[in-house]
């Protein structure tokens, strides 16, 4: 049973992890691989709304996705986008990336090799990965303007759709830890973390939502 305090703390992290960017047309949409097919849905919707003329789906597999997406995250995302009416000519697949840094680096290399001029990119991720992805992209591809995008849902709606509350809370905590420690390692830009967010994170750690923490 997850306590009311833990739910309240999770909502604090949920809101912080989202960048609240205003969407605008960009050179490309980059869909970051994960267990959540909602990323593909959002990327397809952005394409159909004229927000990007091209989509890159990036991602191999992970312990979380190996059974759900045996052909690889990017491949499953592409299949989903085609089902939703995106033409195959508008979708590139980068099937090797196994972390956020590789998502950005490999997508950059793929787009460079095909001659696509990228000045801006819609960075499409799970809602609670927006800030981590943005911070990573800014340090690895600094000359591109990134706009964060995700499925618009509340924490409660997202948990119901995923069907595993503890996994989602563990993910929220793990993403926040990386925002705290990755700048020191050179993996992402430094971002302000309000004291209330740190307190919520620490309480969730004490309550055992730690499976996604780095050792």
ROZA-843294 format. One record per residue: residue number from 0; residue in one letter; chain; y, x, z of N, C-alpha, C, O in turn. Coordinates in Angstrom, 1 decimal. Layout:
N
R  nr rest kette   n.py   n.px   n.pz  ca.py  ca.px  ca.pz   c.py   c.px   c.pz   o.py   o.px   o.pz
R NUM    A     A      Y      X      Z      Y      X      Z      Y      X      Z      Y      X      Z
...
//
This chain:
215
R  nr rest kette   n.py   n.px   n.pz  ca.py  ca.px  ca.pz   c.py   c.px   c.pz   o.py   o.px   o.pz
R   0    X     A   -1.2    0.8    0.0    0.0    0.0    0.0    1.2    0.9    0.0    1.4    1.8    0.8
R   1    X     A    2.1    0.6   -0.9    3.4    1.4   -1.0    4.5    0.6   -0.2    4.7   -0.6   -0.4
R   2    X     A    5.1    1.3    0.7    6.1    0.7    1.6    7.4    0.3    0.9    7.6    0.8   -0.2
R   3    X     A    8.1   -0.6    1.5    9.4   -1.0    1.0   10.4    0.2    0.9   11.1    0.3   -0.1
R   4    X     A   10.3    1.1    1.9   11.2    2.3    1.8   10.8    3.2    0.6   11.7    3.7   -0.1
R   5    X     A    9.5    3.3    0.4    9.1    4.2   -0.8    9.5    3.5   -2.1    9.9    4.2   -3.0
R   6    X     A    9.4    2.2   -2.2    9.9    1.5   -3.4   11.4    1.7   -3.6   11.9    2.0   -4.7
R   7    X     A   12.2    1.7   -2.5   13.6    1.9   -2.5   13.9    3.3   -3.0   14.8    3.5   -3.8
R   8    X     A   13.2    4.3   -2.4   13.4    5.7   -2.8   13.0    5.9   -4.3   13.7    6.6   -5.0
R   9    X     A   12.0    5.2   -4.7   11.6    5.4   -6.1   12.6    4.8   -7.0   12.9    5.4   -8.1
R  10    X     A   13.3    3.7   -6.7   14.3    3.2   -7.5   15.5    4.1   -7.6   16.2    4.2   -8.6
R  11    X     A   15.8    4.8   -6.5   16.9    5.8   -6.5   16.6    6.9   -7.6   17.4    7.3   -8.4
R  12    X     A   15.3    7.4   -7.6   14.9    8.4   -8.5   14.9    7.9   -9.9   15.3    8.5  -10.9
R  13    X     A   14.4    6.6  -10.1   14.3    6.0  -11.4   15.7    5.9  -12.0   15.9    6.3  -13.2
R  14    X     A   16.7    5.5  -11.3   18.1    5.4  -11.8   18.6    6.8  -12.2   19.3    7.0  -13.2
R  15    X     A   18.4    7.8  -11.3   18.9    9.1  -11.5   18.3    9.8  -12.7   19.0   10.5  -13.5
R  16    X     A   17.0    9.6  -13.0   16.3   10.2  -14.1   16.9    9.7  -15.5   16.6   10.4  -16.5
R  17    X     A   17.5    8.6  -15.5   18.1    8.1  -16.8   19.5    8.6  -17.0   20.3    8.6  -16.0
R  18    X     A   19.8    9.0  -18.2   21.1    9.6  -18.5   22.2    8.5  -18.8   23.4    8.8  -18.7
R  19    X     A   21.8    7.3  -19.1   22.7    6.2  -19.4   23.7    6.6  -20.5   24.8    6.2  -20.5
R  20    X     A   23.1    7.2  -21.5   23.9    7.5  -22.7   24.1    6.3  -23.6   23.3    5.4  -23.6
R  21    X     A   25.3    6.2  -24.2   25.5    5.2  -25.2   24.9    5.6  -26.6   25.2    6.7  -27.1
R  22    X     A   24.0    4.8  -27.1   23.3    5.1  -28.3   24.2    5.2  -29.5   25.2    4.4  -29.6
R  23    X     A   24.0    6.1  -30.4   24.7    6.2  -31.6   23.8    6.8  -32.7   22.8    7.4  -32.4
R  24    X     A   24.2    6.6  -34.0   23.3    7.2  -35.1   23.3    8.7  -35.0   24.3    9.4  -34.7
R  25    X     A   22.1    9.3  -35.2   21.9   10.8  -35.1   21.1   11.2  -36.3   20.6   10.4  -37.1
R  26    X     A   21.0   12.6  -36.4   20.3   13.1  -37.6   18.8   12.8  -37.6   18.2   12.7  -38.6
R  27    X     A   18.2   12.7  -36.4   16.8   12.5  -36.2   16.5   11.9  -34.9   17.3   12.1  -33.9
R  28    X     A   15.4   11.2  -34.8   14.9   10.8  -33.5   13.6   11.6  -33.2   12.8   11.8  -34.0
R  29    X     A   13.6   12.2  -31.9   12.4   13.0  -31.5   11.7   12.3  -30.4   12.3   12.1  -29.3
R  30    X     A   10.5   11.8  -30.7    9.7   11.1  -29.7    8.8   12.0  -28.9    7.9   12.6  -29.5
R  31    X     A    9.0   12.2  -27.6    8.3   13.1  -26.8    6.9   12.5  -26.4    6.9   11.4  -25.8
R  32    X     A    5.8   13.2  -26.7    4.5   12.7  -26.4    4.3   12.5  -24.9    4.8   13.2  -24.0
R  33    X     A    3.5   11.5  -24.6    3.1   11.1  -23.2    2.0   10.0  -23.3    1.5    9.7  -24.3
R  34    X     A    1.7    9.5  -22.1    0.8    8.4  -22.0    1.3    7.1  -22.4    0.6    6.1  -22.6
R  35    X     A    2.7    7.0  -22.7    3.4    5.7  -22.8    3.7    5.5  -24.3    4.6    6.1  -24.9
R  36    X     A    3.0    4.5  -24.9    3.3    4.1  -26.3    4.6    3.5  -26.5    5.1    3.3  -27.6
R  37    X     A    5.3    3.1  -25.4    6.6    2.6  -25.4    7.6    3.6  -26.1    8.6    3.1  -26.6
R  38    X     A    7.3    4.9  -26.0    8.2    5.9  -26.6    8.1    5.6  -28.1    9.2    5.7  -28.8
R  39    X     A    7.0    5.4  -28.7    6.8    5.1  -30.1    7.5    3.8  -30.5    8.2    3.7  -31.5
R  40    X     A    7.4    2.8  -29.6    8.0    1.5  -29.9    9.5    1.7  -30.0   10.2    1.2  -30.8
R  41    X     A   10.1    2.5  -29.0   11.5    2.7  -29.0   12.0    3.5  -30.2   13.0    3.1  -30.8
R  42    X     A   11.3    4.5  -30.5   11.7    5.3  -31.7   11.6    4.5  -33.0   12.5    4.6  -33.8
R  43    X     A   10.6    3.6  -33.1   10.5    2.7  -34.3   11.7    1.8  -34.3   12.3    1.5  -35.4
R  44    X     A   12.0    1.2  -33.2   13.2    0.3  -33.1   14.5    1.0  -33.5   15.3    0.4  -34.2
R  45    X     A   14.7    2.2  -33.0   15.9    2.9  -33.3   16.0    3.2  -34.8   17.0    3.1  -35.4
R  46    X     A   14.8    3.6  -35.4   14.8    3.8  -36.8   15.2    2.5  -37.6   16.0    2.5  -38.5
R  47    X     A   14.6    1.4  -37.2   14.9    0.1  -37.9   16.3   -0.4  -37.7   16.8   -1.1  -38.5
R  48    X     A   16.9    0.1  -36.6   18.3   -0.3  -36.4   19.3    0.7  -37.1   20.5    0.6  -36.9
R  49    X     A   18.8    1.7  -37.8   19.6    2.6  -38.5   20.2    3.7  -37.7   21.2    4.3  -38.0
R  50    X     A   19.6    4.0  -36.5   20.1    5.0  -35.6   19.6    6.4  -36.0   20.2    7.4  -35.6
R  51    X     A   18.6    6.5  -36.8   18.1    7.8  -37.3   17.3    7.6  -38.6   16.5    6.6  -38.7
R  52    X     A   17.4    8.4  -39.6   16.7    8.3  -40.8   15.3    8.9  -40.8   14.5    8.7  -41.7
R  53    X     A   15.0    9.5  -39.7   13.7   10.3  -39.6   13.3   10.3  -38.2   14.1   10.4  -37.3
R  54    X     A   12.0   10.3  -38.0   11.4   10.4  -36.6   10.4   11.6  -36.6    9.6   11.8  -37.5
R  55    X     A   10.5   12.4  -35.6    9.5   13.4  -35.3    8.8   13.0  -34.0    9.4   12.8  -33.0
R  56    X     A    7.5   12.8  -34.1    6.7   12.6  -32.9    6.0   13.9  -32.5    5.4   14.6  -33.4
R  57    X     A    6.1   14.3  -31.3    5.6   15.6  -30.8    4.7   15.5  -29.6    5.1   14.9  -28.6
R  58    X     A    3.5   16.1  -29.7    2.7   16.1  -28.5    1.2   16.2  -28.9    0.7   15.6  -29.8
R  59    X     A    0.5   17.0  -28.1   -1.0   17.2  -28.3   -1.7   16.2  -27.3   -1.5   15.0  -27.5
R  60    X     A   -2.4   16.7  -26.4   -3.0   15.8  -25.3   -2.8   16.5  -24.0   -2.5   17.7  -23.9
R  61    X     A   -3.0   15.8  -22.9   -3.0   16.3  -21.6   -4.1   15.6  -20.8   -4.7   14.7  -21.3
R  62    X     A   -4.3   16.0  -19.5   -5.3   15.3  -18.7   -5.0   13.8  -18.6   -6.0   13.0  -18.5
R  63    X     A   -3.8   13.4  -18.7   -3.4   12.0  -18.6   -3.7   11.2  -19.8   -4.0   10.0  -19.8
R  64    X     A   -3.6   11.9  -21.0   -3.7   11.2  -22.3   -5.0   11.5  -23.1   -5.2   10.8  -24.1
R  65    X     A   -5.8   12.4  -22.6   -7.0   12.8  -23.4   -7.9   11.6  -23.7   -8.4   11.5  -24.8
R  66    X     A   -8.1   10.7  -22.8   -9.0    9.5  -23.0   -8.2    8.4  -23.8   -8.8    7.8  -24.6
R  67    X     A   -6.9    8.2  -23.4   -6.2    7.1  -24.0   -5.8    7.4  -25.5   -5.7    6.6  -26.3
R  68    X     A   -5.6    8.7  -25.8   -5.1    9.1  -27.1   -5.9   10.3  -27.6   -5.4   11.4  -27.6
R  69    X     A   -7.2   10.1  -27.9   -8.0   11.2  -28.2   -7.6   12.0  -29.5   -8.0   13.2  -29.7
R  70    X     A   -6.9   11.4  -30.4   -6.4   12.1  -31.6   -5.1   12.8  -31.4   -4.6   13.4  -32.3
R  71    X     A   -4.6   12.8  -30.2   -3.3   13.4  -29.9   -2.2   12.4  -29.7   -2.1   11.4  -30.4
R  72    X     A   -1.3   12.8  -28.9   -0.1   11.8  -28.6    0.7   11.6  -29.8    1.0   10.4  -30.1
R  73    X     A    1.1   12.6  -30.5    2.0   12.4  -31.7    1.3   11.6  -32.8    1.9   10.8  -33.4
R  74    X     A    0.0   11.8  -33.0   -0.8   11.1  -34.0   -0.8    9.6  -33.6   -0.6    8.7  -34.5
R  75    X     A   -1.1    9.3  -32.4   -1.1    7.9  -31.9    0.2    7.3  -32.0    0.4    6.1  -32.4
R  76    X     A    1.3    8.0  -31.7    2.6    7.5  -31.8    2.9    7.2  -33.3    3.5    6.1  -33.6
R  77    X     A    2.6    8.1  -34.2    2.8    7.8  -35.6    2.1    6.5  -36.1    2.7    5.7  -36.8
R  78    X     A    0.8    6.4  -35.6    0.1    5.2  -36.0    0.8    3.9  -35.5    0.9    2.9  -36.2
R  79    X     A    1.3    4.0  -34.3    2.0    2.8  -33.7    3.3    2.5  -34.5    3.6    1.4  -34.8
R  80    X     A    4.0    3.6  -34.9    5.3    3.4  -35.6    5.0    2.8  -37.0    5.7    1.9  -37.4
R  81    X     A    3.9    3.2  -37.6    3.6    2.6  -38.9    3.2    1.2  -38.8    3.5    0.3  -39.7
R  82    X     A    2.5    0.8  -37.7    2.1   -0.6  -37.5    3.4   -1.4  -37.3    3.4   -2.6  -37.7
R  83    X     A    4.4   -0.8  -36.8    5.7   -1.5  -36.5    6.6   -1.5  -37.7    7.7   -2.0  -37.7
R  84    X     A    6.1   -1.0  -38.8    6.9   -1.1  -40.1    7.7    0.1  -40.5    8.5    0.0  -41.4
R  85    X     A    7.6    1.2  -39.8    8.3    2.4  -40.2    7.5    3.1  -41.3    6.3    3.2  -41.2
R  86    X     A    8.2    3.4  -42.5    7.4    4.0  -43.6    6.9    5.4  -43.2    7.6    6.2  -42.5
R  87    X     A    5.8    5.7  -43.8    5.1    7.0  -43.5    6.0    8.2  -43.9    6.0    9.2  -43.2
R  88    X     A    6.8    8.0  -44.9    7.7    9.1  -45.4    8.8    9.4  -44.4    9.4   10.5  -44.5
R  89    X     A    9.0    8.6  -43.4   10.1    8.8  -42.4    9.6    9.3  -41.1   10.3    9.5  -40.1
R  90    X     A    8.3    9.7  -41.0    7.7   10.1  -39.8    7.0   11.5  -40.0    6.2   11.6  -40.8
R  91    X     A    7.5   12.4  -39.2    6.8   13.8  -39.1    6.0   13.8  -37.8    6.4   13.2  -36.8
R  92    X     A    4.9   14.6  -37.8    4.1   14.8  -36.7    4.0   16.2  -36.3    3.7   17.1  -37.2
R  93    X     A    4.3   16.5  -35.0    4.1   17.9  -34.5    3.0   17.7  -33.4    3.3   17.2  -32.3
R  94    X     A    1.8   18.2  -33.7    0.6   17.9  -32.9    0.2   18.9  -31.9   -0.9   18.8  -31.3
R  95    X     A    1.0   19.9  -31.6    0.6   21.1  -30.8    1.2   21.2  -29.4    0.6   21.8  -28.5
R  96    X     A    2.4   20.6  -29.2    3.1   20.8  -28.0    2.4   20.2  -26.8    1.8   19.1  -26.8
R  97    X     A    2.4   21.0  -25.7    1.8   20.5  -24.5    2.7   20.5  -23.3    2.2   20.2  -22.1
R  98    X     A    4.0   20.7  -23.5    5.0   20.5  -22.4    6.3   20.2  -23.1    6.4   20.3  -24.3
R  99    X     A    7.3   19.9  -22.2    8.6   19.5  -22.8    9.3   20.6  -23.6    9.9   20.4  -24.6
R 100    X     A    9.2   21.8  -23.0    9.7   23.0  -23.8    9.1   23.1  -25.1    9.9   23.4  -26.1
R 101    X     A    7.8   23.0  -25.2    7.2   23.1  -26.5    7.5   21.9  -27.4    7.7   22.1  -28.7
R 102    X     A    7.7   20.7  -26.9    8.2   19.6  -27.7    9.4   19.9  -28.4    9.6   19.7  -29.6
R 103    X     A   10.4   20.5  -27.7   11.7   20.9  -28.3   11.5   22.0  -29.3   12.0   21.9  -30.4
R 104    X     A   10.9   23.1  -28.9   10.8   24.3  -29.7   10.0   24.0  -31.0   10.4   24.4  -32.1
R 105    X     A    8.9   23.3  -30.9    8.1   23.1  -32.0    8.7   22.0  -33.0    8.6   22.2  -34.2
R 106    X     A    9.4   21.1  -32.4   10.1   20.1  -33.2   11.3   20.8  -34.0   11.5   20.5  -35.2
R 107    X     A   12.0   21.7  -33.3   13.0   22.4  -34.0   12.5   23.2  -35.1   13.1   23.3  -36.2
R 108    X     A   11.4   23.9  -34.9   10.8   24.7  -35.9   10.3   23.9  -37.1   10.5   24.2  -38.3
R 109    X     A    9.7   22.7  -36.8    9.2   21.8  -37.9   10.4   21.3  -38.7   10.3   21.4  -40.0
R 110    X     A   11.4   20.9  -38.1   12.6   20.4  -38.8   13.2   21.5  -39.6   13.7   21.3  -40.8
R 111    X     A   13.3   22.7  -39.1   13.9   23.8  -39.8   13.0   24.2  -41.0   13.6   24.5  -42.1
R 112    X     A   11.7   24.1  -40.9   10.9   24.5  -42.0   10.9   23.5  -43.2   10.6   23.8  -44.3
R 113    X     A   11.4   22.3  -42.9   11.5   21.2  -43.9   12.9   21.1  -44.4   13.1   20.3  -45.3
R 114    X     A   13.8   21.9  -43.9   15.1   21.9  -44.4   16.0   20.7  -43.9   17.1   20.5  -44.5
R 115    X     A   15.6   20.0  -42.9   16.4   19.0  -42.3   17.6   19.5  -41.6   17.4   20.4  -40.7
R 116    X     A   18.8   19.1  -41.9   20.0   19.6  -41.2   20.2   18.7  -39.9   20.5   17.5  -40.0
R 117    X     A   20.0   19.3  -38.8   20.1   18.6  -37.5   21.3   19.0  -36.7   21.5   20.1  -36.3
R 118    X     A   22.2   18.1  -36.6   23.4   18.3  -35.8   23.4   17.4  -34.5   24.1   17.7  -33.5
R 119    X     A   22.6   16.4  -34.5   22.4   15.5  -33.4   21.0   14.9  -33.4   20.4   14.8  -34.4
R 120    X     A   20.5   14.6  -32.2   19.2   14.0  -32.1   19.1   13.0  -31.0   19.6   13.2  -29.9
R 121    X     A   18.4   11.9  -31.3   18.0   10.9  -30.3   16.8   11.5  -29.6   15.7   11.6  -30.3
R 122    X     A   16.8   11.7  -28.3   15.7   12.3  -27.6   15.0   11.1  -26.9   15.5   10.6  -25.9
R 123    X     A   13.9   10.7  -27.4   13.2    9.5  -27.0   12.1    9.9  -26.0   11.2   10.6  -26.4
R 124    X     A   12.1    9.4  -24.8   11.2    9.7  -23.8   10.8    8.5  -22.9   11.4    7.5  -23.1
R 125    X     A    9.9    8.7  -22.0    9.8    7.8  -20.9   11.1    7.7  -20.1   11.8    8.6  -20.0
R 126    X     A   11.3    6.5  -19.5   12.6    6.4  -18.8   12.9    7.4  -17.7   14.0    7.9  -17.6
R 127    X     A   11.8    7.8  -17.0   12.0    8.8  -15.9   11.9   10.2  -16.4   11.9   11.1  -15.6
R 128    X     A   11.8   10.4  -17.7   11.8   11.8  -18.2   13.1   12.1  -19.0   13.2   13.2  -19.6
R 129    X     A   14.0   11.2  -19.0   15.2   11.4  -19.8   16.0   12.7  -19.4   16.3   13.5  -20.2
R 130    X     A   16.3   12.8  -18.1   17.1   13.9  -17.6   16.4   15.2  -17.7   17.0   16.2  -18.1
R 131    X     A   15.1   15.2  -17.5   14.3   16.5  -17.6   14.3   16.9  -19.1   14.5   18.1  -19.4
R 132    X     A   14.1   15.9  -20.0   14.1   16.3  -21.4   15.4   16.7  -21.9   15.5   17.7  -22.7
R 133    X     A   16.5   16.1  -21.5   17.8   16.4  -21.9   18.2   17.8  -21.4   18.7   18.6  -22.2
R 134    X     A   17.9   18.1  -20.1   18.2   19.5  -19.6   17.4   20.5  -20.3   17.9   21.6  -20.5
R 135    X     A   16.2   20.3  -20.7   15.4   21.2  -21.5   15.9   21.4  -22.9   16.0   22.6  -23.3
R 136    X     A   16.2   20.3  -23.5   16.7   20.4  -24.9   18.0   21.2  -25.0   18.3   21.9  -25.9
R 137    X     A   18.9   20.9  -24.0   20.2   21.6  -24.0   20.1   23.1  -23.9   20.9   23.8  -24.5
R 138    X     A   19.1   23.6  -23.2   19.0   25.1  -23.1   18.2   25.7  -24.3   18.5   26.8  -24.6
R 139    X     A   17.3   24.9  -24.9   16.5   25.5  -26.0   17.1   25.2  -27.4   16.8   25.9  -28.3
R 140    X     A   18.0   24.3  -27.5   18.6   23.9  -28.8   20.1   23.6  -28.6   20.5   22.5  -28.8
R 141    X     A   20.9   24.6  -28.1   22.2   24.3  -27.6   23.3   23.8  -28.6   24.3   23.3  -28.3
R 142    X     A   23.0   24.1  -29.9   24.0   23.7  -30.9   23.8   22.3  -31.5   24.4   21.8  -32.4
R 143    X     A   22.8   21.5  -30.9   22.6   20.1  -31.2   23.1   19.2  -30.1   22.9   19.5  -28.9
R 144    X     A   23.7   18.1  -30.5   24.1   17.1  -29.5   23.0   16.1  -29.3   22.5   15.5  -30.2
R 145    X     A   22.5   16.0  -28.1   21.4   15.1  -27.7   21.9   13.8  -27.1   22.7   13.8  -26.2
R 146    X     A   21.3   12.7  -27.5   21.5   11.4  -26.9   20.2   10.9  -26.4   19.2   10.8  -27.2
R 147    X     A   20.1   10.6  -25.1   18.8   10.2  -24.5   18.6    8.7  -24.7   19.5    7.9  -24.7
R 148    X     A   17.3    8.4  -25.0   16.9    7.0  -25.2   15.6    6.7  -24.7   14.7    7.6  -24.7
R 149    X     A   15.4    5.5  -24.2   14.1    5.1  -23.6   14.0    3.5  -23.8   15.0    2.9  -24.0
R 150    X     A   12.8    3.0  -23.5   12.6    1.6  -23.4   13.5    1.1  -22.2   13.5    1.8  -21.1
R 151    X     A   14.2    0.1  -22.4   15.0   -0.5  -21.3   14.2   -1.4  -20.4   14.0   -2.6  -20.7
R 152    X     A   13.9   -0.9  -19.2   13.1   -1.6  -18.3   13.5   -1.3  -16.9   14.0   -0.2  -16.6
R 153    X     A   13.3   -2.2  -15.9   13.4   -1.8  -14.5   12.2   -1.1  -14.1   11.1   -1.1  -14.8
R 154    X     A   12.2   -0.5  -12.9   11.1    0.2  -12.4    9.9   -0.8  -12.2    8.8   -0.4  -12.6
R 155    X     A   10.2   -1.9  -11.7    9.1   -2.9  -11.5    8.4   -3.3  -12.8    7.2   -3.4  -12.9
R 156    X     A    9.2   -3.5  -13.8    8.7   -3.9  -15.1    7.8   -2.8  -15.7    6.8   -3.0  -16.3
R 157    X     A    8.3   -1.5  -15.5    7.6   -0.4  -16.1    6.3   -0.2  -15.3    5.2    0.0  -16.0
R 158    X     A    6.3   -0.3  -14.0    5.0   -0.2  -13.3    4.0   -1.3  -13.7    2.8   -1.0  -13.8
R 159    X     A    4.5   -2.5  -13.9    3.6   -3.6  -14.3    3.0   -3.3  -15.7    1.8   -3.5  -15.9
R 160    X     A    3.8   -2.7  -16.6    3.3   -2.4  -17.9    2.3   -1.3  -17.9    1.3   -1.3  -18.6
R 161    X     A    2.5   -0.3  -17.1    1.6    0.9  -17.0    0.4    0.6  -16.2   -0.7    1.0  -16.5
R 162    X     A    0.6   -0.2  -15.2   -0.6   -0.7  -14.4   -1.1    0.3  -13.3   -2.2    0.1  -12.8
R 163    X     A   -0.2    1.3  -13.0   -0.6    2.2  -12.0    0.6    2.7  -11.2    1.3    3.6  -11.6
R 164    X     A    0.9    2.0  -10.1    2.2    2.3   -9.4    2.2    3.7   -8.8    3.2    4.4   -8.9
R 165    X     A    1.1    4.1   -8.2    1.1    5.4   -7.6    1.3    6.5   -8.7    2.0    7.5   -8.4
R 166    X     A    0.7    6.4   -9.8    0.9    7.4  -10.9    2.4    7.5  -11.3    3.0    8.5  -11.4
R 167    X     A    3.1    6.3  -11.4    4.5    6.3  -11.8    5.3    6.9  -10.7    6.2    7.7  -11.0
R 168    X     A    5.1    6.6   -9.4    5.9    7.2   -8.4    5.6    8.7   -8.3    6.5    9.5   -8.1
R 169    X     A    4.4    9.1   -8.5    4.0   10.6   -8.5    4.8   11.3   -9.6    5.3   12.4   -9.5
R 170    X     A    4.9   10.6  -10.8    5.6   11.2  -11.9    7.1   11.3  -11.6    7.7   12.3  -12.0
R 171    X     A    7.7   10.3  -11.0    9.1   10.3  -10.6    9.4   11.5   -9.8   10.4   12.3   -9.9
R 172    X     A    8.5   11.8   -8.8    8.7   12.9   -7.9    8.5   14.2   -8.6    9.3   15.2   -8.4
R 173    X     A    7.5   14.3   -9.4    7.2   15.6  -10.2    8.4   15.9  -11.1    8.7   17.1  -11.2
R 174    X     A    8.9   14.9  -11.8   10.1   15.2  -12.7   11.3   15.7  -11.9   12.0   16.5  -12.4
R 175    X     A   11.5   15.1  -10.7   12.7   15.5   -9.9   12.5   17.0   -9.4   13.4   17.7   -9.4
R 176    X     A   11.3   17.3   -9.0   11.0   18.7   -8.6   11.4   19.7   -9.7   12.0   20.7   -9.4
R 177    X     A   11.0   19.4  -10.9   11.3   20.3  -12.0   12.8   20.4  -12.3   13.3   21.5  -12.7
R 178    X     A   13.6   19.3  -12.1   15.0   19.4  -12.3   15.6   20.3  -11.2   16.6   20.9  -11.5
R 179    X     A   15.0   20.3  -10.0   15.5   21.2   -9.0   15.2   22.6   -9.2   16.0   23.5   -8.9
R 180    X     A   14.0   23.0   -9.7   13.5   24.4   -9.7   13.6   25.0  -11.1   13.7   26.2  -11.2
R 181    X     A   13.5   24.2  -12.2   13.4   24.8  -13.5   14.7   25.6  -13.9   14.6   26.6  -14.6
R 182    X     A   15.9   25.2  -13.5   17.1   26.0  -13.9   17.0   27.4  -13.4   17.4   28.3  -14.1
R 183    X     A   16.4   27.7  -12.2   16.2   29.1  -11.7   15.3   29.8  -12.6   15.4   31.1  -12.7
R 184    X     A   14.4   29.2  -13.3   13.4   29.8  -14.1   13.8   29.9  -15.6   13.2   30.5  -16.4
R 185    X     A   15.0   29.4  -15.9   15.6   29.4  -17.2   15.0   28.4  -18.1   15.1   28.5  -19.3
R 186    X     A   14.3   27.3  -17.6   13.7   26.3  -18.4   14.6   25.2  -18.8   14.3   24.5  -19.8
R 187    X     A   15.7   25.0  -18.1   16.6   23.9  -18.4   18.0   24.2  -17.8   18.1   25.1  -16.9
R 188    X     A   19.0   23.4  -18.2   20.3   23.6  -17.7   20.3   23.1  -16.2   19.5   22.3  -15.9
R 189    X     A   21.3   23.5  -15.4   21.4   23.0  -14.1   22.2   21.7  -14.1   23.1   21.5  -14.9
R 190    X     A   21.7   20.7  -13.4   22.3   19.4  -13.3   22.5   19.0  -11.8   21.7   19.3  -11.0
R 191    X     A   23.6   18.3  -11.6   23.9   17.9  -10.2   22.9   16.9   -9.7   22.5   16.0  -10.4
R 192    X     A   22.4   17.2   -8.5   21.5   16.2   -7.9   22.1   15.7   -6.6   22.2   16.5   -5.6
R 193    X     A   22.6   14.5   -6.6   23.2   13.9   -5.4   22.3   14.0   -4.2   21.1   14.0   -4.3
R 194    X     A   23.0   14.1   -3.0   22.2   14.3   -1.8   21.3   13.1   -1.5   20.2   13.2   -1.0
R 195    X     A   21.7   11.9   -1.9   20.9   10.7   -1.7   19.6   10.8   -2.5   18.6   10.3   -2.1
R 196    X     A   19.7   11.4   -3.7   18.5   11.6   -4.6   17.6   12.6   -3.9   16.3   12.4   -3.9
R 197    X     A   18.1   13.7   -3.4   17.2   14.7   -2.7   16.6   14.1   -1.5   15.4   14.3   -1.3
R 198    X     A   17.3   13.3   -0.7   16.7   12.6    0.4   15.5   11.7    0.0   14.5   11.7    0.7
R 199    X     A   15.8   10.9   -1.0   14.7   10.0   -1.5   13.5   10.8   -1.9   12.4   10.4   -1.7
R 200    X     A   13.7   11.8   -2.7   12.7   12.7   -3.2   11.8   13.3   -2.0   10.6   13.2   -2.0
R 201    X     A   12.5   13.8   -1.0   11.8   14.4    0.2   11.0   13.3    0.9    9.9   13.6    1.4
R 202    X     A   11.5   12.1    1.1   10.8   11.1    1.8    9.5   10.7    1.0    8.4   10.6    1.6
R 203    X     A    9.6   10.6   -0.3    8.5   10.3   -1.2    7.4   11.5   -1.1    6.2   11.2   -1.1
R 204    X     A    7.9   12.7   -1.0    6.9   13.8   -0.8    6.2   13.6    0.5    5.0   13.8    0.6
R 205    X     A    6.9   13.3    1.6    6.3   13.2    2.9    5.3   12.0    2.8    4.2   12.1    3.5
R 206    X     A    5.5   11.0    2.0    4.6    9.9    2.0    3.4   10.1    1.0    2.6    9.3    0.9
R 207    X     A    3.4   11.3    0.4    2.2   11.7   -0.3    2.2   11.5   -1.8    1.2   11.6   -2.4
R 208    X     A    3.4   11.3   -2.4    3.5   11.1   -3.8    3.7   12.4   -4.5    4.7   12.7   -5.0
R 209    X     A    2.6   13.2   -4.4    2.8   14.7   -4.7    1.8   15.2   -5.8    1.8   16.4   -6.0
R 210    X     A    1.1   14.3   -6.4    0.0   14.8   -7.3    0.6   15.6   -8.5   -0.1   16.3   -9.2
R 211    X     A    1.9   15.3   -8.9    2.5   15.9  -10.0    3.4   17.1   -9.6    4.1   17.6  -10.5
R 212    X     A    3.4   17.5   -8.4    4.2   18.6   -8.0    3.6   19.9   -8.4    2.4   20.1   -8.4
R 213    X     A    4.4   20.9   -8.8    4.0   22.2   -9.1    3.7   22.9   -7.7    4.4   22.7   -6.8
R 214    X     A    2.6   23.7   -7.7    2.3   24.4   -6.5    3.3   25.5   -6.1    3.1   26.1   -5.1
//
